[in-house]
Amino acid sequence: MTQPAPQPEAAHPQPETHERARVRRRSSTATDLALIAGFAAIIAACALLPAIPIGPVPITLQTFAVMLAGAVLGARRGFLAVLLYLALGAIGLPVFSGGAAGLGVFAGPTVGYLVAFPFAAFLTGFIVERLPRRSIATSIPLILLAGLVSSFVFIHPLGILGLTLRVPMTLDQAFATDLVFWPGDVIKNLLMAAVATGVHRAFPDLLPRRARRTARTTTPAPAAP
């Protein structure tokens, strides 16, 4: 009886799989770094655009860029992008409003707003990561709400606190000063929500979907016999 010819042993795919995984991780890290640096540059550009002087703190587009970083990059990368922007300004690059730079800026009246920026970006990203983003009709209002929540949780309270500490004014006076920013804050967050929605639709995998990720990793329990 003729014996079947021995089949060649299949190559073990595990080393190649590990190598591909390492390449993907390196590529993902490089992409993350590029996005973080890119959004830090966007925040700086928005800060350097002509501002509206209305007292100790001018009106700029920084809030728009900070919230956009969180909404587009997510909590972690958005936080790091804003932190990188603040670090660049602290070491002397003229990236703050009006071309200001250095640690002295953090001793001025805007210190509360600057300190609040990375936390506001984190909260915006944290919320947006968990929102449904299938429809423009629902995505824009929900992202707008996420930006407003972050503004009123971090930016306005810490901004008011910074004014009371660095400017000779009472808490009521600081609140009245901050109140001027509220209408523009709504407009900037609305613009941010529209831009972020457009980015999400153009690059749907840029921002992680937490609910979907959880659904993929959770396996249903076997049915009882």
C-alpha positions in Angstrom: 0.0 0.0 0.0 1.4 3.4 -1.0 2.1 5.7 1.9 1.0 9.3 1.4 3.8 11.7 0.8 4.7 13.6 4.0 3.4 17.2 4.0 6.0 19.9 4.7 5.6 21.3 8.2 3.8 24.6 8.3 5.9 27.5 9.4 4.8 28.7 12.9 3.2 32.1 12.4 3.7 33.4 15.9 7.0 35.2 15.5 5.7 37.1 12.4 2.5 37.9 14.3 4.5 39.4 17.2 6.7 41.4 14.7 3.6 42.8 13.0 2.2 43.7 16.4 5.4 45.6 17.3 5.3 47.4 14.0 1.7 48.4 14.6 2.5 49.6 18.1 5.4 51.7 16.8 3.2 53.1 14.1 0.5 53.9 16.5 2.9 55.6 18.9 4.3 57.7 16.1 0.8 58.7 15.0 -0.1 59.7 18.5 3.0 61.8 18.9 2.3 63.5 15.6 -1.3 64.3 16.5 -0.3 65.6 19.9 2.3 67.8 18.4 0.0 69.0 15.7 -2.8 70.0 18.1 -0.3 71.7 20.4 0.6 73.8 17.3 -3.1 74.5 16.5 -3.6 75.7 20.1 -0.6 78.0 19.8 -1.8 79.3 16.4 -5.2 80.1 17.9 -3.6 81.9 20.9 -1.5 84.0 18.6 -4.4 85.2 16.4 -5.5 88.8 17.2 -7.3 88.9 20.5 -10.1 91.1 21.9 -8.8 93.0 24.9 -11.5 93.4 27.5 -9.6 93.7 30.8 -7.0 91.5 32.4 -7.9 88.5 30.3 -8.4 88.9 26.5 -10.8 86.9 24.4 -8.9 84.4 22.2 -9.6 81.2 20.3 -7.6 79.1 22.7 -10.7 77.6 24.3 -11.9 76.5 20.8 -8.6 74.7 20.1 -8.3 73.2 23.6 -11.8 71.7 23.4 -11.2 70.5 19.8 -8.1 68.7 20.9 -10.1 66.7 23.5 -13.0 66.1 21.2 -10.9 64.9 18.2 -8.0 63.1 20.0 -9.8 61.8 23.0 -9.1 62.3 26.7 -5.5 61.1 27.0 -4.0 62.5 23.8 -6.0 65.8 24.1 -4.7 66.2 27.7 -1.1 65.6 26.5 -1.5 68.0 23.5 -2.6 70.9 25.8 0.1 70.0 28.3 2.7 70.1 25.5 1.5 73.5 24.5 1.8 74.8 28.1 5.3 73.3 28.4 6.4 75.0 25.2 5.2 78.3 26.5 6.8 77.8 29.9 10.2 77.1 28.5 10.2 80.3 26.5 8.5 79.8 23.2 6.1 82.8 22.4 3.0 80.6 22.1 0.7 82.3 24.6 -1.7 85.1 23.8 0.0 88.1 22.4 3.2 86.2 21.9 3.9 86.0 25.6 6.2 83.3 27.0 7.9 82.0 30.1 6.9 81.1 33.6 6.0 84.7 34.3 2.7 84.1 32.4 1.7 81.6 35.1 2.0 84.4 37.6 -0.4 86.6 35.7 -4.2 86.9 35.7 -4.6 84.1 33.1 -3.0 81.5 35.2 -6.4 79.9 36.2 -7.5 79.5 32.7 -4.2 78.1 31.6 -4.1 75.5 34.4 -7.7 74.5 33.5 -7.0 73.9 29.8 -5.6 70.4 30.0 -8.2 69.2 32.4 -11.0 70.6 30.2 -9.5 68.9 27.2 -9.4 65.6 29.1 -13.0 65.9 30.3 -14.2 66.8 26.8 -12.4 63.8 25.3 -13.6 61.5 28.0 -17.3 62.4 27.3 -17.0 62.5 23.5 -15.3 59.0 23.5 -18.5 57.7 25.0 -21.0 59.5 22.7 -22.8 58.1 19.7 -21.4 59.8 16.6 -23.5 58.3 13.8 -25.7 61.3 13.0 -24.7 65.0 12.6 -28.1 65.9 14.1 -27.2 64.3 17.4 -23.4 64.5 17.3 -23.1 68.3 17.2 -25.4 69.0 20.1 -23.8 66.3 22.2 -20.3 67.4 21.6 -21.3 71.0 22.2 -22.7 69.9 25.5 -19.5 68.0 26.4 -17.5 71.2 25.7 -19.8 73.4 27.7 -19.7 70.9 30.7 -15.9 71.0 30.6 -15.8 74.7 30.4 -18.1 75.2 33.4 -16.4 72.4 35.4 -12.8 73.6 34.9 -12.2 76.7 32.8 -14.6 79.2 34.4 -14.1 78.2 38.1 -10.3 78.0 37.9 -10.2 81.2 35.8 -12.2 83.0 38.4 -10.0 81.7 41.2 -6.9 82.8 39.3 -8.3 86.3 38.9 -8.9 86.6 42.6 -5.4 85.4 43.4 -3.5 87.4 40.8 -5.6 90.5 40.3 -6.8 92.7 43.2 -10.5 92.0 42.9 -13.1 90.3 44.9 -14.8 87.0 44.0 -17.9 88.9 42.8 -15.7 91.1 40.6 -13.9 88.1 39.2 -17.2 86.4 38.5 -18.4 89.5 36.7 -15.2 89.6 34.6 -15.5 86.0 33.7 -19.2 86.4 32.8 -18.2 88.4 29.7 -16.6 85.2 28.3 -19.8 83.1 28.5 -21.5 84.1 25.2 -18.3 83.6 23.2 -17.7 80.4 25.0 -21.0 79.0 23.7 -20.1 80.1 20.1 -16.6 78.6 20.3 -17.9 75.3 21.6 -20.5 75.2 18.9 -17.8 75.8 16.3 -15.7 73.1 17.9 -18.6 70.6 17.9 -19.2 71.2 14.2 -15.5 70.8 13.3 -15.1 67.8 15.5 -18.1 66.1 13.9 -16.6 66.7 10.5 -13.3 65.2 11.6 -15.1 62.2 13.1 -17.0 61.5 9.9 -13.9 61.9 7.7 -11.7 59.8 10.1 -14.0 57.5 12.0 -11.1 55.5 13.6 -9.2 58.5 14.9 -11.2 58.6 18.2 -11.8 55.4 20.1 -15.3 54.3 20.7 -15.4 53.0 24.2 -18.8 51.4 24.1 -18.0 49.5 20.9 -14.6 48.4 22.3 -16.3 47.1 25.4 -18.8 45.2 23.3 -16.0 43.6 21.3 -14.1 42.4 24.3 -17.1 41.1 26.2 -18.2 37.6 25.1 -21.7 36.5 25.8 -22.3 33.8 28.4 -23.2 30.4 26.9 -26.8 29.6 27.0 -28.1 27.1 29.5 -28.9 23.7 28.1 
